[in-house]
Structures are given as structure tokens and as C-alpha cells.
Amino acid sequence: MKTAIFTVVLALAVFAVLCLVVSTHAERHSKTDMEDSPMIQERKGLPPGKPCYGATQKIPCCGVCSHNNCT
């Protein structure tokens, strides 16, 4: 009986440690992904009047690229 209880407690402890490791790993990668995300770059859009080159540029216009100028 004591062996069964010990086995269950040990299994729960191992499970808790694995959850902690996975959570820390996921949090670390989510911060890295957030820094590299194109969505972050979209929010930094070019202001109106700046030259633009259509869909191939790294940082898009805040509005629309029209006649090679952001509007």
C-alpha cells in the first residue's frame, strides 16, 4: 500500500516539474516571437508622405501606398 502511494506522489511530482519546465520554455519563446513578429512592425507603419515601394517593403505605410508615397 505504501509503495502505491509513493508511486502516485512521485508521478505527481514529476508531472508538476514537467509542467513548470514546459511553461517556462513556452514563455521564453513567446517573448522572442513577439519581438520578431511582423505585427509589431506593422504598428510602426510609415507616416503619410514617406516614400514607399508597395508590398515588398519591410515596414508598410500606416495607410496605403499610392504613387510611391504613403497616404
C-alpha positions, 0 to 999 in steps of 0.5 A: 500500500505504501509503495502505491502511494509513493508511486502516485506522489512521485508521478505527481511530482514529476508531472508538476516539474514537467509542467513548470519546465514546459511553461517556462520554455513556452514563455521564453519563446513567446517573448522572442516571437513577439519581438520578431513578429511582423505585427509589431512592425506593422504598428510602426507603419510609415507616416503619410508622405514617406516614400514607399515601394508597395508590398515588398517593403519591410515596414508598410505605410500606416495607410496605403501606398499610392504613387510611391508615397504613403497616404 
